[in-house]
Amino acid sequence: MPWTEITRPYYERRCSRYASDVTDVEWALIEPMMPAPSRVGRPRKTNLREVVNALLYIASSGGAWRLLPKDFPPFSTVQKYFYRWREDGLLRTISNELAMAAREREGREASPTAGVIDSQSVKTTESGGIRGFDAGKKIMGRKRHIVVDTLGLLVGLVIHAADIQDRDGAPAVLKSILKRWPWLRHVFADGGYAGPKLKGALQKIGKFTLEIVKRTDKANGFQVLPRRWVVERTFAWLGRCRRPAKDFERTIASAEAWVFVANIRLLTRRIARA
């Protein structure tokens, strides 16, 4: 959505400490999904809302852990919660729950039946971890393989080395959404997913219907193709956070977790605005 005089007031945070902080309405969406305090050990003293604000601050600003402002909890505490929620799959769960709520706000069924698949290659740093060279994009790094519904809401994510072609990485992405989104079986894709190899791999996973949306040879210049623009817009939405602009993470799990944090930021503001 472009920045206009109508849309800009919905995203302004004039009364917040930081522009990335969640409002009361946004926190009301996330708070029910926060883990309860442990019954053993010391009582919890950390405010989980401040932890969420700290993660959103890092995701929005692209800053490092040790550059976290002092009015947040200590960076080691925020880091501990981030790793715990990453391992427990909490960030992915919150993202999925908010996607369902956003669909219901739009008058749709909570579970989508059709989606769009595409990938985005991003550079990595010297931190190490899995990476590869994408010969098509001339990028050494990793590839974010996502599936979105027809509204552009993120429903599936797998990150792998950039040297894996789209048709080879697609089965892993679609396999990851089988249980969570049981009705999503029709997938739109571009020409990079064409061919019998992918169709044969999908037959072993589930009953997916793959529809290739190709650009016609008669088209001159730029042309908006049906369905394919939806997933490209989602990449642009996630790009509003500076942390995912480049993959700084050593592990794939952390790289996926930061994409979910960026998506949570997007969905909470979208639902609260509605």
Backbone as CSV, one residue per row, in Angstrom:
resi,resn,N_x,N_y,N_z,CA_x,CA_y,CA_z,C_x,C_y,C_z
1,MET,0.846,-1.189,0.000,0.000,0.000,0.000,0.882,1.240,0.000
2,PRO,0.655,2.185,-0.916,1.516,3.372,-0.974,1.244,4.306,0.191
3,TRP,2.249,5.120,0.491,2.088,6.112,1.548,1.289,7.294,1.007
4,THR,0.089,7.493,1.513,-0.772,8.604,1.124,-1.233,9.314,2.387
5,GLU,-1.943,10.398,2.195,-2.463,11.142,3.338,-3.513,10.350,4.097
6,ILE,-4.085,9.340,3.460,-5.096,8.506,4.120,-4.439,7.377,4.901
7,THR,-3.423,6.729,4.307,-2.812,5.568,4.947,-1.772,5.943,5.988
8,ARG,-1.098,7.057,5.813,-0.018,7.419,6.727,-0.473,7.554,8.184
9,PRO,-1.626,8.186,8.487,-2.028,8.303,9.904,-2.217,6.966,10.613
10,TYR,-2.520,5.885,9.856,-2.713,4.589,10.500,-1.405,4.020,11.037
11,TYR,-0.284,4.449,10.486,1.007,3.883,10.866,1.845,4.824,11.714
12,GLU,1.379,6.014,11.964,2.138,6.951,12.778,2.077,6.557,14.254
13,ARG,3.181,6.774,14.948,3.258,6.461,16.370,3.748,7.697,17.109
14,ARG,2.976,8.762,17.076,3.406,10.017,17.678,3.482,9.931,19.203
15,CYS,2.636,9.094,19.814,2.590,9.036,21.269,3.382,7.866,21.832
16,SER,4.015,7.065,20.996,4.764,5.909,21.467,6.209,6.290,21.749
17,ARG,6.852,5.455,22.545,8.267,5.677,22.831,9.096,5.503,21.563
18,TYR,8.835,4.406,20.842,9.454,4.168,19.548,8.348,3.862,18.547
19,ALA,8.623,4.183,17.289,7.608,3.945,16.263,7.308,2.467,16.079
20,SER,8.210,1.606,16.503,8.006,0.166,16.345,7.230,-0.457,17.495
21,ASP,6.992,0.269,18.581,6.271,-0.284,19.731,4.841,-0.651,19.346
22,VAL,4.344,-1.720,19.956,2.962,-2.119,19.721,2.036,-1.211,20.521
23,THR,0.887,-0.925,19.962,-0.133,-0.179,20.677,-0.919,-1.130,21.573
24,ASP,-1.819,-0.583,22.379,-2.635,-1.419,23.256,-3.501,-2.385,22.451
25,VAL,-4.023,-1.912,21.329,-4.859,-2.777,20.491,-4.019,-3.898,19.882
26,GLU,-2.820,-3.582,19.438,-1.958,-4.600,18.851,-1.481,-5.605,19.893
27,TRP,-1.161,-5.122,21.080,-0.729,-6.037,22.128,-1.865,-6.965,22.555
28,ALA,-3.103,-6.489,22.489,-4.246,-7.336,22.832,-4.376,-8.517,21.876
29,LEU,-3.855,-8.389,20.664,-3.873,-9.493,19.711,-2.799,-10.525,20.014
30,ILE,-1.660,-10.078,20.547,-0.527,-10.973,20.777,-0.541,-11.574,22.172
31,GLU,-1.000,-10.826,23.159,-0.888,-11.246,24.561,-1.512,-12.606,24.848
32,PRO,-2.700,-12.957,24.298,-3.253,-14.292,24.605,-2.386,-15.446,24.143
33,MET,-1.484,-15.226,23.204,-0.630,-16.303,22.697,0.730,-16.355,23.383
34,MET,0.972,-15.448,24.324,2.229,-15.462,25.054,2.260,-16.628,26.047
35,PRO,3.420,-17.250,26.265,3.492,-18.388,27.195,3.249,-17.956,28.632
36,ALA,2.617,-18.817,29.375,2.350,-18.534,30.785,3.625,-18.686,31.606
37,PRO,3.717,-18.020,32.766,4.915,-18.171,33.609,5.084,-19.610,34.090
38,SER,6.319,-20.006,34.225,6.607,-21.357,34.710,6.212,-21.498,36.173
39,ARG,5.738,-22.672,36.531,5.319,-22.922,37.918,6.500,-23.205,38.833
40,VAL,7.654,-23.465,38.268,8.847,-23.748,39.055,9.882,-22.667,38.792
41,GLY,10.824,-22.558,39.706,11.876,-21.577,39.532,11.466,-20.207,40.019
42,ARG,12.241,-19.208,39.643,11.970,-17.852,40.081,10.765,-17.265,39.356
43,PRO,10.041,-16.387,40.012,8.916,-15.719,39.339,9.415,-14.856,38.184
44,ARG,8.604,-14.774,37.167,8.966,-13.970,36.008,8.908,-12.487,36.371
45,LYS,9.987,-11.764,36.077,10.039,-10.324,36.317,10.060,-9.512,35.019
46,THR,10.323,-10.187,33.914,10.419,-9.492,32.632,9.032,-9.266,32.049
47,ASN,8.801,-8.057,31.576,7.553,-7.716,30.893,7.634,-8.207,29.454
48,LEU,6.775,-9.172,29.090,6.845,-9.749,27.753,6.478,-8.740,26.670
49,ARG,5.686,-7.748,27.017,5.380,-6.713,26.025,6.644,-5.945,25.660
50,GLU,7.510,-5.705,26.633,8.766,-5.030,26.343,9.697,-5.909,25.511
51,VAL,9.625,-7.219,25.715,10.419,-8.129,24.896,9.948,-8.073,23.443
52,VAL,8.639,-8.095,23.252,8.095,-7.987,21.896,8.466,-6.652,21.264
53,ASN,8.384,-5.579,22.048,8.781,-4.261,21.528,10.251,-4.239,21.125
54,ALA,11.083,-4.905,21.904,12.510,-4.947,21.577,12.757,-5.709,20.278
55,LEU,12.062,-6.837,20.084,12.223,-7.600,18.846,11.729,-6.797,17.644
56,LEU,10.631,-6.091,17.806,10.118,-5.271,16.716,11.055,-4.102,16.432
57,TYR,11.703,-3.584,17.473,12.667,-2.491,17.271,13.861,-2.981,16.454
58,ILE,14.385,-4.148,16.789,15.522,-4.686,16.046,15.120,-5.000,14.607
59,ALA,13.927,-5.599,14.446,13.473,-5.937,13.100,13.255,-4.695,12.250
60,SER,12.700,-3.651,12.849,12.389,-2.433,12.090,13.626,-1.618,11.776
61,SER,14.523,-1.503,12.739,15.703,-0.654,12.572,16.876,-1.379,11.944
62,GLY,16.893,-2.708,12.050,18.024,-3.460,11.528,19.244,-3.424,12.414
63,GLY,19.075,-3.024,13.678,20.199,-2.919,14.598,20.663,-4.265,15.129
64,ALA,21.840,-4.258,15.741,22.405,-5.460,16.335,21.887,-5.636,17.758
65,TRP,22.116,-6.825,18.312,21.644,-7.112,19.671,22.234,-6.141,20.673
66,ARG,23.518,-5.916,20.591,24.195,-5.086,21.597,23.901,-3.598,21.434
67,LEU,23.252,-3.216,20.346,22.869,-1.824,20.147,21.439,-1.546,20.601
68,LEU,20.846,-2.500,21.296,19.483,-2.314,21.791,19.466,-1.207,22.842
69,PRO,18.564,-0.218,22.733,18.520,0.883,23.714,18.319,0.378,25.137
70,LYS,18.800,1.160,26.095,18.816,0.749,27.491,17.424,0.758,28.132
71,ASP,16.431,1.424,27.514,15.108,1.410,28.123,14.331,0.141,27.800
72,PHE,14.912,-0.750,26.997,14.384,-2.095,26.829,15.019,-3.017,27.868
73,PRO,14.502,-4.224,28.055,15.220,-5.194,28.892,16.619,-5.455,28.348
74,PRO,17.527,-5.985,29.168,18.883,-6.281,28.677,18.850,-7.135,27.413
75,PHE,19.789,-6.866,26.505,19.759,-7.570,25.224,19.891,-9.077,25.413
76,SER,20.617,-9.499,26.455,20.753,-10.939,26.699,19.415,-11.566,27.085
77,THR,18.593,-10.817,27.808,17.261,-11.318,28.170,16.373,-11.417,26.939
78,VAL,16.390,-10.378,26.110,15.595,-10.398,24.881,16.069,-11.518,23.961
79,GLN,17.367,-11.688,23.899,17.939,-12.747,23.070,17.512,-14.120,23.565
80,LYS,17.472,-14.293,24.879,17.061,-15.574,25.455,15.620,-15.903,25.064
81,TYR,14.733,-14.929,25.171,13.340,-15.156,24.790,13.210,-15.411,23.293
82,PHE,13.998,-14.701,22.496,13.937,-14.902,21.050,14.307,-16.331,20.694
83,TYR,15.403,-16.843,21.261,15.822,-18.215,20.965,14.814,-19.234,21.491
84,ARG,14.232,-18.958,22.641,13.246,-19.889,23.203,12.003,-19.932,22.330
85,TRP,11.516,-18.764,21.936,10.320,-18.732,21.094,10.603,-19.291,19.713
86,ARG,11.829,-19.144,19.241,12.200,-19.714,17.959,12.159,-21.226,18.006
87,GLU,12.736,-21.803,19.061,12.782,-23.258,19.179,11.396,-23.845,19.436
88,ASP,10.556,-23.127,20.177,9.206,-23.623,20.465,8.245,-23.417,19.308
89,GLY,8.644,-22.704,18.278,7.764,-22.425,17.158,6.698,-21.395,17.460
90,LEU,6.888,-20.607,18.530,5.876,-19.636,18.930,5.719,-18.521,17.905
91,LEU,6.823,-18.051,17.350,6.741,-16.962,16.377,5.976,-17.395,15.126
92,ARG,6.203,-18.610,14.676,5.459,-19.139,13.527,3.976,-19.290,13.877
93,THR,3.693,-19.744,15.106,2.298,-19.918,15.525,1.565,-18.591,15.579
94,ILE,2.206,-17.577,16.153,1.576,-16.255,16.222,1.323,-15.715,14.823
95,SER,2.292,-15.895,13.928,2.123,-15.427,12.557,0.940,-16.105,11.882
96,ASN,0.800,-17.413,12.079,-0.314,-18.144,11.466,-1.657,-17.726,12.056
97,GLU,-1.708,-17.549,13.365,-2.961,-17.152,14.008,-3.391,-15.761,13.546
98,LEU,-2.437,-14.854,13.419,-2.772,-13.512,12.950,-3.199,-13.531,11.486
99,ALA,-2.615,-14.420,10.691,-3.044,-14.537,9.291,-4.492,-15.006,9.206
100,MET,-4.873,-15.941,10.070,-6.257,-16.396,10.092,-7.196,-15.271,10.512
101,ALA,-6.789,-14.506,11.521,-7.621,-13.386,11.965,-7.754,-12.328,10.876
102,ALA,-6.673,-12.066,10.150,-6.722,-11.077,9.074,-7.636,-11.539,7.942
103,ARG,-7.634,-12.831,7.658,-8.523,-13.351,6.614,-9.982,-13.211,7.035
104,GLU,-10.274,-13.511,8.285,-11.649,-13.388,8.752,-12.111,-11.934,8.752
105,ARG,-11.181,-11.010,9.005,-11.528,-9.592,8.929,-11.925,-9.187,7.527
106,GLU,-11.361,-9.863,6.536,-11.666,-9.562,5.139,-12.877,-10.340,4.632
107,GLY,-13.539,-11.081,5.518,-14.705,-11.853,5.119,-14.374,-13.169,4.451
108,ARG,-13.166,-13.672,4.644,-12.751,-14.950,4.058,-12.779,-16.052,5.114
109,GLU,-12.710,-17.286,4.631,-12.530,-18.408,5.539,-11.145,-18.334,6.176
110,ALA,-11.043,-18.840,7.403,-9.770,-18.741,8.113,-8.661,-19.491,7.394
111,SER,-8.969,-20.633,6.798,-7.963,-21.429,6.099,-8.088,-21.193,4.600
112,PRO,-7.018,-20.784,3.929,-7.103,-20.530,2.484,-7.157,-21.826,1.689
113,THR,-7.640,-21.724,0.467,-7.705,-22.866,-0.437,-6.761,-22.719,-1.628
114,ALA,-6.243,-21.523,-1.853,-5.316,-21.284,-2.958,-4.199,-20.374,-2.477
115,GLY,-3.050,-20.519,-3.095,-1.893,-19.720,-2.695,-0.990,-19.440,-3.876
116,VAL,0.010,-18.612,-3.618,0.999,-18.247,-4.624,2.379,-18.512,-4.039
117,ILE,3.249,-19.119,-4.816,4.585,-19.480,-4.341,5.638,-18.713,-5.137
118,ASP,6.692,-18.304,-4.456,7.811,-17.631,-5.112,8.983,-17.591,-4.137
119,SER,10.129,-17.150,-4.612,11.328,-17.107,-3.782,12.015,-15.763,-3.930
120,GLN,12.860,-15.447,-2.962,13.641,-14.214,-2.952,15.049,-14.536,-2.472
121,SER,16.044,-14.200,-3.255,17.434,-14.433,-2.889,17.996,-13.209,-2.188
122,VAL,18.644,-13.423,-1.041,19.230,-12.325,-0.265,20.671,-12.680,0.074
123,LYS,21.486,-11.657,0.226,22.895,-11.850,0.547,23.062,-12.202,2.022
124,THR,24.114,-12.941,2.317,24.481,-13.251,3.689,25.787,-12.535,4.045
125,THR,26.186,-12.640,5.296,27.418,-12.014,5.775,28.459,-13.079,6.065
126,GLU,29.535,-12.662,6.702,30.608,-13.598,7.025,30.305,-14.430,8.269
127,SER,29.105,-14.316,8.821,28.750,-15.046,10.036,28.721,-16.548,9.820
128,GLY,28.624,-16.989,8.584,28.674,-18.416,8.305,27.291,-19.007,8.131
129,GLY,27.224,-20.329,8.187,25.964,-21.017,7.995,25.763,-21.451,6.557
130,ILE,24.599,-22.028,6.308,24.271,-22.532,4.980,24.074,-21.373,4.012
131,ARG,24.679,-21.482,2.835,24.505,-20.488,1.785,24.944,-21.089,0.459
132,GLY,24.624,-20.394,-0.632,24.996,-20.849,-1.961,24.921,-19.696,-2.939
133,PHE,25.288,-19.963,-4.191,25.338,-18.915,-5.206,24.178,-19.085,-6.171
134,ASP,23.341,-18.044,-6.251,22.235,-18.020,-7.201,22.768,-17.464,-8.524
135,ALA,22.919,-18.332,-9.501,23.500,-17.922,-10.774,22.585,-16.976,-11.537
136,GLY,21.283,-17.094,-11.344,20.354,-16.228,-12.055,20.362,-14.807,-11.532
137,LYS,20.400,-14.654,-10.210,20.391,-13.322,-9.599,21.797,-12.812,-9.267
138,LYS,22.798,-13.663,-9.442,24.181,-13.294,-9.141,24.333,-12.905,-7.666
139,ILE,23.772,-13.727,-6.784,23.786,-13.441,-5.352,24.333,-14.648,-4.604
140,MET,25.290,-14.397,-3.723,25.783,-15.426,-2.820,25.042,-15.285,-1.500
141,GLY,24.227,-16.249,-1.171,23.455,-16.142,0.060,22.421,-17.232,0.182
142,ARG,21.240,-16.842,0.633,20.152,-17.785,0.879,18.913,-17.355,0.113
143,LYS,18.001,-18.284,0.001,16.765,-18.045,-0.734,15.579,-18.243,0.200
144,ARG,14.729,-17.211,0.285,13.496,-17.285,1.074,12.371,-17.770,0.169
145,HIS,11.895,-18.942,0.473,10.836,-19.562,-0.318,9.546,-19.429,0.475
146,ILE,8.566,-18.702,-0.060,7.349,-18.443,0.695,6.126,-18.866,-0.111
147,VAL,5.052,-19.114,0.624,3.723,-19.330,0.056,2.785,-18.333,0.722
148,VAL,2.025,-17.602,-0.067,1.059,-16.640,0.445,-0.321,-17.022,-0.073
149,ASP,-1.354,-16.560,0.647,-2.704,-16.767,0.140,-3.005,-15.712,-0.916
150,THR,-4.227,-15.690,-1.418,-4.565,-14.763,-2.494,-4.644,-13.323,-2.019
151,LEU,-4.631,-13.102,-0.693,-4.577,-11.748,-0.153,-3.144,-11.263,0.041
152,GLY,-2.179,-12.175,-0.098,-0.786,-11.821,0.115,-0.302,-12.069,1.522
153,LEU,-1.058,-12.808,2.333,-0.660,-13.089,3.714,0.233,-14.323,3.753
154,LEU,1.327,-14.223,4.500,2.309,-15.301,4.568,1.726,-16.514,5.287
155,VAL,1.756,-17.680,4.619,1.262,-18.919,5.223,2.319,-20.023,5.227
156,GLY,3.401,-19.861,4.493,4.449,-20.869,4.469,5.801,-20.243,4.197
157,LEU,6.833,-20.760,4.871,8.187,-20.219,4.722,9.212,-21.305,4.950
158,VAL,10.155,-21.403,4.035,11.336,-22.260,4.178,12.505,-21.500,3.589
159,ILE,13.608,-21.449,4.318,14.822,-20.783,3.837,15.883,-21.843,3.576
160,HIS,16.524,-21.751,2.422,17.577,-22.703,2.059,18.647,-21.969,1.274
161,ALA,19.677,-22.683,0.878,20.777,-22.077,0.131,20.279,-21.541,-1.199
162,ALA,20.889,-20.466,-1.668,20.430,-19.808,-2.885,20.731,-20.614,-4.144
163,ASP,21.621,-21.614,-4.056,21.937,-22.389,-5.257,20.902,-23.470,-5.549
164,ILE,19.909,-23.635,-4.699,18.827,-24.588,-4.949,17.781,-23.912,-5.833
165,GLN,17.451,-24.525,-6.956,16.487,-23.946,-7.878,15.087,-23.955,-7.277
166,ASP,14.244,-23.105,-7.838,12.885,-22.965,-7.313,12.118,-24.276,-7.373
167,ARG,12.224,-25.001,-8.476,11.464,-26.238,-8.617,11.961,-27.322,-7.674
168,ASP,13.221,-27.209,-7.211,13.750,-28.182,-6.262,13.409,-27.813,-4.814
169,GLY,13.262,-26.517,-4.538,12.929,-26.100,-3.183,11.452,-26.051,-2.902
170,ALA,10.613,-26.026,-3.939,9.169,-25.926,-3.748,8.569,-27.089,-2.962
171,PRO,8.974,-28.357,-3.188,8.360,-29.445,-2.410,8.521,-29.289,-0.902
172,ALA,9.668,-28.784,-0.452,9.868,-28.602,0.988,8.938,-27.532,1.545
173,VAL,8.695,-26.474,0.776,7.807,-25.415,1.244,6.372,-25.909,1.311
174,LEU,5.925,-26.582,0.274,4.549,-27.063,0.252,4.322,-28.181,1.268
175,LYS,5.350,-28.961,1.525,5.216,-30.014,2.539,5.056,-29.428,3.927
176,SER,5.655,-28.250,4.166,5.583,-27.625,5.485,4.200,-27.080,5.811
177,ILE,3.328,-26.895,4.809,2.003,-26.333,5.055,0.899,-27.381,4.992
178,LEU,1.260,-28.638,4.823,0.249,-29.681,4.663,-0.682,-29.758,5.864
179,LYS,-0.124,-29.825,7.080,-0.935,-29.996,8.274,-1.554,-28.688,8.741
180,ARG,-0.817,-27.587,8.591,-1.317,-26.317,9.117,-2.420,-25.747,8.256
181,TRP,-2.319,-25.908,6.951,-3.330,-25.376,6.028,-3.825,-26.525,5.151
182,PRO,-4.710,-27.363,5.678,-5.096,-28.593,4.962,-5.914,-28.354,3.702
183,TRP,-6.515,-27.170,3.552,-7.354,-26.917,2.379,-6.593,-26.229,1.256
184,LEU,-5.386,-25.805,1.495,-4.610,-25.113,0.456,-3.982,-26.155,-0.463
185,ARG,-4.568,-26.320,-1.637,-4.085,-27.324,-2.576,-3.866,-26.781,-3.980
186,HIS,-4.371,-25.586,-4.275,-4.156,-24.990,-5.592,-3.106,-23.898,-5.457
187,VAL,-2.037,-23.991,-6.234,-0.895,-23.090,-6.107,-0.597,-22.451,-7.455
188,PHE,-0.473,-21.119,-7.444,-0.057,-20.369,-8.630,1.457,-20.158,-8.562
189,ALA,2.117,-20.234,-9.698,3.580,-20.091,-9.735,3.997,-19.514,-11.074
190,ASP,5.261,-19.085,-11.151,5.792,-18.565,-12.406,6.455,-19.691,-13.204
191,GLY,7.081,-19.321,-14.310,7.645,-20.321,-15.195,8.808,-21.105,-14.615
192,GLY,9.416,-20.596,-13.543,10.527,-21.323,-12.931,10.115,-22.618,-12.266
193,TYR,8.821,-22.817,-12.051,8.317,-24.026,-11.400,7.724,-25.017,-12.400
194,ALA,7.829,-24.716,-13.690,7.270,-25.602,-14.710,8.161,-26.834,-14.892
195,GLY,7.557,-27.872,-15.426,8.315,-29.082,-15.722,7.780,-30.300,-14.999
196,PRO,8.060,-31.475,-15.528,7.547,-32.720,-14.922,8.227,-33.096,-13.608
197,LYS,9.440,-32.590,-13.385,10.158,-32.966,-12.163,9.414,-32.522,-10.920
198,LEU,8.933,-31.274,-10.906,8.206,-30.770,-9.746,6.859,-31.457,-9.606
199,LYS,6.178,-31.699,-10.716,4.881,-32.380,-10.632,5.027,-33.777,-10.049
200,GLY,6.074,-34.466,-10.434,6.308,-35.794,-9.867,6.617,-35.746,-8.389
201,ALA,7.367,-34.715,-7.953,7.671,-34.582,-6.528,6.430,-34.227,-5.723
202,LEU,5.534,-33.413,-6.289,4.320,-33.029,-5.566,3.358,-34.199,-5.416
203,GLN,3.375,-35.127,-6.353,2.504,-36.295,-6.239,2.862,-37.163,-5.039
204,LYS,4.116,-37.111,-4.615,4.535,-37.878,-3.453,4.190,-37.179,-2.139
205,ILE,3.895,-35.880,-2.215,3.624,-35.100,-1.002,2.137,-35.015,-0.723
206,GLY,1.361,-34.617,-1.705,-0.078,-34.434,-1.525,-0.727,-34.086,-2.847
207,LYS,-2.017,-33.857,-2.796,-2.779,-33.561,-4.005,-2.758,-32.060,-4.283
208,PHE,-1.632,-31.571,-4.741,-1.498,-30.172,-5.102,-1.756,-29.988,-6.596
209,THR,-2.430,-28.891,-6.909,-2.645,-28.490,-8.296,-1.795,-27.263,-8.581
210,LEU,-0.855,-27.395,-9.500,0.080,-26.317,-9.802,-0.347,-25.634,-11.092
211,GLU,-0.590,-24.329,-11.029,-0.974,-23.545,-12.201,0.144,-22.546,-12.503
212,ILE,0.745,-22.688,-13.678,1.848,-21.830,-14.085,1.286,-20.605,-14.808
213,VAL,1.620,-19.438,-14.304,1.205,-18.172,-14.917,2.412,-17.618,-15.660
214,LYS,2.366,-17.680,-16.986,3.501,-17.263,-17.801,3.230,-15.920,-18.478
215,ARG,4.296,-15.266,-18.812,4.234,-14.011,-19.568,4.144,-14.344,-21.053
216,THR,3.227,-13.703,-21.753,3.051,-13.985,-23.175,4.175,-13.361,-23.996
217,ASP,4.469,-13.979,-25.128,5.525,-13.479,-25.992,5.141,-12.166,-26.678
218,LYS,3.844,-11.879,-26.748,3.389,-10.660,-27.416,3.464,-9.429,-26.520
219,ALA,3.706,-9.627,-25.228,3.718,-8.493,-24.292,4.975,-7.656,-24.497
220,ASN,4.793,-6.351,-24.487,5.904,-5.406,-24.621,6.032,-4.592,-23.345
221,GLY,7.247,-4.552,-22.766,7.456,-3.786,-21.549,6.873,-4.468,-20.327
222,PHE,6.638,-3.663,-19.306,6.137,-4.192,-18.038,4.665,-4.567,-18.163
223,GLN,4.311,-5.716,-17.558,2.932,-6.168,-17.564,2.632,-6.856,-16.244
224,VAL,1.504,-6.494,-15.635,1.084,-7.117,-14.386,0.447,-8.456,-14.702
225,LEU,1.034,-9.535,-14.183,0.525,-10.870,-14.434,-0.425,-11.293,-13.327
226,PRO,-1.493,-12.006,-13.670,-2.467,-12.419,-12.656,-1.821,-13.277,-11.570
227,ARG,-2.181,-12.984,-10.328,-1.760,-13.744,-9.149,-0.287,-13.580,-8.797
228,ARG,0.595,-13.492,-9.758,2.025,-13.454,-9.442,2.431,-12.172,-8.725
229,TRP,1.718,-11.081,-8.968,2.067,-9.819,-8.326,1.777,-9.863,-6.831
230,VAL,0.901,-10.764,-6.394,0.514,-10.812,-4.985,1.709,-11.176,-4.111
231,VAL,2.464,-12.185,-4.512,3.600,-12.611,-3.703,4.730,-11.595,-3.773
232,GLU,4.876,-10.912,-4.908,5.903,-9.869,-5.005,5.580,-8.711,-4.061
233,ARG,4.304,-8.407,-3.912,3.895,-7.365,-2.971,4.202,-7.779,-1.544
234,THR,4.066,-9.061,-1.227,4.383,-9.534,0.120,5.860,-9.348,0.432
235,PHE,6.733,-9.635,-0.523,8.153,-9.380,-0.317,8.404,-7.898,-0.050
236,ALA,7.668,-7.031,-0.737,7.816,-5.595,-0.497,7.323,-5.221,0.893
237,TRP,6.241,-5.827,1.349,5.741,-5.570,2.705,6.783,-5.967,3.747
238,LEU,7.352,-7.159,3.598,8.363,-7.619,4.552,9.605,-6.742,4.488
239,GLY,9.868,-6.150,3.328,11.031,-5.294,3.182,10.930,-3.973,3.921
240,ARG,9.749,-3.652,4.485,9.642,-2.445,5.302,10.450,-2.572,6.593
241,CYS,10.748,-3.784,7.005,11.659,-4.010,8.128,13.076,-4.130,7.580
242,ARG,14.004,-3.455,8.220,15.374,-3.435,7.700,16.174,-4.688,8.053
243,ARG,15.793,-5.362,9.115,16.543,-6.561,9.498,16.518,-7.632,8.398
244,PRO,15.379,-7.925,7.767,15.381,-8.938,6.701,15.965,-8.448,5.377
245,ALA,16.417,-7.184,5.287,16.990,-6.707,4.037,18.228,-7.508,3.653
246,LYS,18.908,-8.059,4.650,20.073,-8.905,4.431,20.053,-9.984,5.498
247,ASP,20.536,-11.159,5.149,20.510,-12.277,6.092,21.781,-12.234,6.942
248,PHE,21.645,-11.781,8.195,22.781,-11.673,9.106,22.964,-12.920,9.964
249,GLU,22.070,-13.888,9.857,22.017,-14.984,10.823,22.944,-16.136,10.443
250,ARG,23.422,-16.809,11.486,24.248,-17.994,11.263,23.387,-19.208,10.933
251,THR,22.214,-19.311,11.557,21.368,-20.487,11.403,20.135,-20.151,10.561
252,ILE,19.607,-21.175,9.921,18.384,-21.036,9.151,17.204,-20.727,10.067
253,ALA,17.194,-21.338,11.257,16.080,-21.133,12.184,15.945,-19.667,12.579
254,SER,17.067,-19.000,12.858,17.012,-17.580,13.216,16.590,-16.728,12.028
255,ALA,17.052,-17.080,10.832,16.667,-16.326,9.640,15.157,-16.408,9.414
256,GLU,14.582,-17.594,9.601,13.133,-17.735,9.460,12.399,-16.987,10.563
257,ALA,12.948,-17.009,11.778,12.284,-16.349,12.903,12.160,-14.848,12.674
258,TRP,13.176,-14.217,12.111,13.108,-12.777,11.874,12.099,-12.431,10.783
259,VAL,11.915,-13.299,9.822,10.868,-13.067,8.822,9.496,-13.130,9.484
260,PHE,9.318,-14.056,10.422,8.044,-14.137,11.135,7.824,-12.909,12.016
261,VAL,8.891,-12.385,12.621,8.751,-11.160,13.412,8.293,-10.009,12.522
262,ALA,8.890,-9.890,11.334,8.469,-8.843,10.398,7.025,-9.043,9.966
263,ASN,6.610,-10.293,9.789,5.235,-10.554,9.387,4.259,-10.262,10.528
264,ILE,4.664,-10.550,11.768,3.824,-10.225,12.921,3.612,-8.716,13.014
265,ARG,4.659,-7.958,12.792,4.544,-6.495,12.789,3.544,-6.034,11.742
266,LEU,3.601,-6.628,10.571,2.697,-6.260,9.487,1.243,-6.607,9.816
267,LEU,1.007,-7.808,10.336,-0.361,-8.272,10.568,-1.021,-7.566,11.739
268,THR,-0.277,-7.330,12.813,-0.881,-6.652,13.961,-1.341,-5.246,13.580
269,ARG,-0.563,-4.553,12.796,-0.954,-3.206,12.381,-2.134,-3.264,11.405
270,ARG,-2.143,-4.287,10.573,-3.249,-4.409,9.621,-4.565,-4.712,10.335
271,ILE,-4.538,-5.629,11.286,-5.775,-5.987,12.003,-6.225,-4.850,12.897
272,ALA,-5.269,-4.209,13.603,-5.631,-3.101,14.491,-6.215,-1.941,13.711
273,ARG,-5.719,-1.715,12.509,-6.241,-0.638,11.683,-7.694,-0.924,11.282
274,ALA,-8.000,-2.200,11.028,-9.363,-2.559,10.640,-10.337,-2.387,11.795
